[in-house]
Amino acid sequence: MPEGFELVSGDLTWKGDLEKNTQKSFSATVKSVKTGNWAIEATAESKLKEGEPSESYKAVDHVYVVLGNITASVSKTPPSITPSKDTIVVNRSDIMKMRPRTYAEAIKLANDYLNETLGSSFVGEHFECLGIEEIDFISWWFVVYKYRSNGYELNMTVDIDRDTMRIETDQFRLIESPQEIKLSPVDAEAIALEKGLEAPRAGELVIEEHTNRIAWIVTTQKKPKIMEPMTYFIDAENGDILSDVKYFGRQAPIPEEVRNRTKVKYSTFIPYSDIINDEPVPTVIPPCPTTSGKKNESIIDVEGVI
C-alpha cells in the first residue's frame, strides 16, 4: 500500500490453499493521509515450491488515486491531463463555477434558502427583497429583506460567504421558523410590568440572538439596582421572556473625541431594482404590498460588525 494511505481495518494479505474453480474474497478499509498521485496494487500469485514464485501464475491489478487538498479522482487507468470517461474529477475550478458570481445569483440562493426554511407560502406573504449589502473588508454578501406582519416591519438578512458559496446557517438576523407579530408595544410593556420591570418602555423590534425569534426590546425608565434586570426581550408573538439584560452599574462616559469622530462608511448597498435591471433573478420572492401602521427597521450595524 502506498504511503498516501493508512489501514483502518481488515487485512491486506491472505495466504492459503485454493481448489480448482474456487474463489476467495477478503476486504480492508483504508484512509487517505497525504496528497499526491498514488497507485494501489493488488497481486495474486501461486507458489509451486516454497519460496519460489512462479511468474506463470501471477496476476497484478491497480487502482489509481489522485488526491489534492480539495480534489480527488479514482480510476482504473493512470491519470492523464484529459480525464477518461470512467474517471470522476472534482477540482477547484468546478467549485468556483458553483459560486454566486453575480448579485442576482446570490439573491436566488437566498430566496431558495428562505423558501426551504420557512415555506414558500409564508415567505411570499411576508418577505420582500430590498437588495444586497456589501462590507468592504469581508467576503460576505448580506441579502436584505423587509419582513412585514400585522402592520409591523423589520429588516432581516440571509448571509452568504462569497468564497465558498455557503449560506451561513448560524443566522443571527433571521428567524428560523414562521413567526407573526401579534403583540403591540403596549402589550409588551404590560408583560414586562407584570414581571416586575418598573416604568417599562418598549423600543424596537429585533431578532433575539439566542432564539432567533422576533422580540420587543422593553427597558425600564428607572435606575435599577445592581444585577437587577433593566431590559427584557419579549417574544412578539407569544409574549415569552426570551432573555434579559442586567444592570451592572453606571458605565464610563464616552470621551468627547470619540463621540465627535467622523463615521466612516464601510459598506455599500445595492438596491434590488438596480440588480434586476441588469439581469433577471430566477424564483424572485414577490414584493409584499406596503402596509400602513407602525413599523420598525433593523438596519445592518456596520460598527457592530467591526
Secondary structure as GFF3:
##gff-version 3
##sequence-region A 1 306
A	DSSP	beta_strand	5	10	.	.	.	ID=ss1
A	DSSP	beta_strand	28	32	.	.	.	ID=ss2
A	DSSP	beta_strand	36	49	.	.	.	ID=ss3
A	DSSP	beta_strand	52	67	.	.	.	ID=ss4
A	DSSP	beta_strand	72	75	.	.	.	ID=ss5
A	DSSP	alpha_helix	92	97	.	.	.	ID=ss6
A	DSSP	alpha_helix	103	118	.	.	.	ID=ss7
A	DSSP	alpha_helix	120	126	.	.	.	ID=ss8
A	DSSP	beta_strand	127	135	.	.	.	ID=ss9
A	DSSP	beta_strand	140	149	.	.	.	ID=ss10
A	DSSP	beta_strand	152	161	.	.	.	ID=ss11
A	DSSP	beta_strand	166	167	.	.	.	ID=ss12
A	DSSP	alpha_helix	185	194	.	.	.	ID=ss13
A	DSSP	beta_strand	200	208	.	.	.	ID=ss14
A	DSSP	beta_strand	213	220	.	.	.	ID=ss15
A	DSSP	beta_strand	229	235	.	.	.	ID=ss16
A	DSSP	beta_strand	241	246	.	.	.	ID=ss17
A	DSSP	alpha_helix	256	259	.	.	.	ID=ss18
A	DSSP	beta_strand	267	271	.	.	.	ID=ss19
A	DSSP	alpha_helix	272	278	.	.	.	ID=ss20
A	DSSP	alpha_helix	302	305	.	.	.	ID=ss21
###
